[in-house]
């Protein structure tokens, strides 16, 4: 179980569609907190339209991880908005304060946040799956 203090430095990082979107945050946390170097092949496209972002993220999941039923600290959490047909949002699973949480960021949030997994629905998000990094 991670200590909440280990996560503090990743909370409140301003969202930026070009430099700190949900995928950028996921890669940063993997590198700095879990010691994993996750590399996206070539230059990652940075589509600004939500549908295009969803397609790009879905493509990355297949090449970067394997679906798991029981997530562990550091696993990717693939999410979609309630009204979306395709997942287009990624976060990092952490078990802290005796509950599952997701660390993520988006244009709606404005900065990175740590939400209890059970509260994601209240923010209009549906968890599509958990992925262990390759």
N, C-alpha and C positions, 0 to 999 in steps of 0.2 A: 504494500500500500504506500503510495506516494504521500509525502507530507505536503500540506497545502502551501507551505512556505517555498517549496521547490517550484511551485507553479506561479507564484506571485509575479515574477519578472516577465511572464508571458501574457499577463492580463492587462488590458488597457492599451495595447499597442494599436495605434490608429490604423484603420482600414484604408488601403489605397489600391484601386483596381490594377495599377501598373506595377506596384512594388511590394504590397503586403495584402494579398487576397487570401482566401481560405487555404489554397494550396501552398502559398509561400509560408504561411504560419505553420502548417503541418510539417513542411520540410525543415523549418527553423527548429521546431520542437524536437523533431527526430534527431537532428544533429546535436543540439546543445543539451538536451535533457536525457536522451537515450543513447547517444553516441553512435547513431546510425547515419551513414551518408547515403541519402536517397537522391538519386540523380534522375532527372527527367531527360529523356533522349533528345538531343539537339536543343534548339531553342524552343521553349514552350510557347505555343500561341497564347495570346492574352486577349481573347475576345471579350468585348464589353457587353454584348447582348447576352441576356440570361440564358436563352436557349442554346446559344453557341458555347457558353461556359459549361452548361450541363453536358453537352456532347463531348467536350474536351476532357472533363473530369471523368466521365464514364470510361473513356478510352484509356486514361492513365491507370485506373483501378485494375483493369485486366492485366496490364503489363507490370504493375508495381506490387501487387499483393494477391493473397489467396484468401477467399472467403472463409470465415470461422464462425462457429455458433456461439462460443464463449470467449468474449474479448478479454484481452489482458492489457495492462498499462502500455500505452504507446501505439496500440492498434488504430488503424484508420476507421473512422465512422463515416459512411456514405449516407447522405441525407438528401431529401427533396422537400420543396415547399408543398403544402397541401394541394394546391391547385396545379402543380406541375406533374407531367407524366413521366419525367425522367429525372433521376438524381443529378443534382448540379452543385452540391455543397459537400465539403469534406471537413472533418474535425478529427481530434485525437481523443481516444478513450483513456480515461484515468479513473482509478478507484481511489478516492480520497474522502476523508471525513465520513468513513463508513458507508459510502454510497457511490454508485457509478456516476461519473460526470463526463461531459464533452467540452473540450477546449476548442473554440472555433471563432471565426470572424466573418463578417459579411457587410455589405453596403447598408443593410437595414440596421445592423447593430452599431456600426460606426467605429467599433474597436473590438479587440479580442476579449472574449468573456469565457467564463467557466460556468456552464449550466449543468444542473443535475439532469441526468438522462431522462428521468420521469417528467421533467418540466419542458422538454423540447416541444411537445405537442402544443403547449400554451404559446409558443413562439411561432407556430405555424409550420413546424418541421416534422417530417416523418423519417425515421431511421430505416434506410433500405438494407443496410448490412454492415458487418464489421469485417475488416481485412487485416491480415497479418502481412507486414512488409516482407518482400522477397529478399 
